[in-house]
Amino acid sequence: MAIKITDECINCGACEAECPNNAIYEGGMEWRFADGTSLSGSVVAPSGTQADADAPQVPVSFDVYYIVTDKCTECVGFHETPQCAEVCPVDCCVPDEDHVESKESLEGKKSFLHQD
């Protein structure tokens, strides 16, 4: 499953730099599929979301840091454990029960985000 950031977040930003997919953004900041990935042009995410990879998307949260589910791979293919959860000083990076994904799905998402 993807990781989410709970409202206990203290906005320290420690998690943002650790994400290999650039899936973590400061509250209120627009995000793009292209940020930190090899995506460009028109894309269809594994979730079915269609977008221009370079087009700004609406923030998921306006109050605290947030993780874009379509870009979160739980660090599969990069690290043994989700790095955001490892560095979070208040343990607010937790599994997102609303977005359960198999390891194979997460590997596929990593391949989608970082095409050669």
C-alpha positions in Angstrom: 0.0 0.0 0.0 1.1 3.6 -0.4 2.1 5.7 2.5 0.2 8.7 3.8 1.1 11.5 6.1 -1.3 12.1 9.0 -2.4 15.4 10.4 0.0 14.9 13.3 2.7 16.1 10.8 4.8 19.0 12.3 5.8 20.2 8.8 9.5 19.6 9.4 10.1 18.5 5.8 12.5 15.6 6.8 10.5 13.2 4.6 10.5 15.2 1.4 14.2 14.9 0.6 14.2 11.1 1.3 11.6 10.2 -1.4 13.2 8.6 -4.5 10.0 9.4 -6.5 9.6 13.0 -5.4 6.1 12.0 -4.2 6.1 14.2 -1.1 5.2 17.8 -1.2 4.7 20.7 1.2 1.1 21.4 2.1 -0.5 23.8 -0.5 2.2 23.2 -3.1 1.1 22.0 -6.6 2.7 18.7 -7.8 3.6 17.3 -11.2 4.0 13.7 -12.4 7.3 14.8 -14.1 8.8 16.0 -10.7 11.7 13.5 -10.0 10.6 11.0 -12.6 11.3 10.4 -16.3 7.7 11.1 -17.3 6.8 13.7 -19.9 3.9 14.5 -22.1 0.5 12.8 -21.7 0.6 10.0 -19.1 -1.9 7.5 -17.7 -0.9 6.5 -14.2 -1.4 2.9 -13.0 -4.4 4.2 -11.1 -6.0 5.3 -14.4 -5.4 9.0 -13.8 -4.7 10.8 -17.1 -2.6 14.0 -17.1 0.1 16.0 -18.7 3.2 15.1 -16.8 4.4 18.7 -16.7 1.0 20.2 -15.7 0.6 21.4 -12.1 -1.9 19.3 -10.1 -4.1 20.4 -7.2 -2.4 19.9 -3.8 -3.6 16.9 -1.9 -3.4 18.8 1.4 -3.1 22.5 2.2 -2.1 22.1 5.9 0.6 19.5 6.1 3.1 17.7 3.9 1.4 15.1 1.7 2.3 12.1 -0.4 0.9 11.7 -4.0 -0.4 8.1 -4.1 0.2 7.8 -7.9 3.9 8.4 -7.3 4.5 6.5 -4.0 6.1 3.1 -4.4 6.9 2.7 -0.6 10.5 2.9 -1.9 10.2 -0.5 -3.5 13.1 -0.9 -5.9 15.2 1.7 -4.0 15.2 0.8 -0.3 14.1 -2.0 2.0 11.7 0.2 3.9 9.8 3.5 3.2 12.4 6.2 3.9 9.8 8.8 4.8 8.7 6.7 7.7 12.3 6.0 8.7 13.1 9.7 9.1 9.8 11.1 10.4 10.3 12.3 14.0 6.7 12.0 14.9 5.8 8.8 13.1 3.1 10.3 10.9 4.2 8.5 7.7 2.0 5.5 7.9 0.5 2.9 5.5 -2.6 4.2 3.6 -5.3 1.5 4.0 -7.3 3.2 1.2 -4.5 2.4 -1.3 -3.4 -1.2 -0.8 -0.9 -2.4 -3.4 1.1 -5.5 -3.9 4.8 -5.5 -4.1 4.4 -6.3 -7.8 2.1 -3.3 -8.3 4.6 -1.1 -6.5 7.4 -2.5 -8.8 5.3 -1.7 -11.8 4.6 1.8 -10.6 8.4 2.3 -10.1 9.0 1.2 -13.7 6.2 3.5 -14.9 7.7 6.5 -13.1 11.4 5.8 -14.1 11.2 4.6 -17.6 14.5 4.0 -19.4 
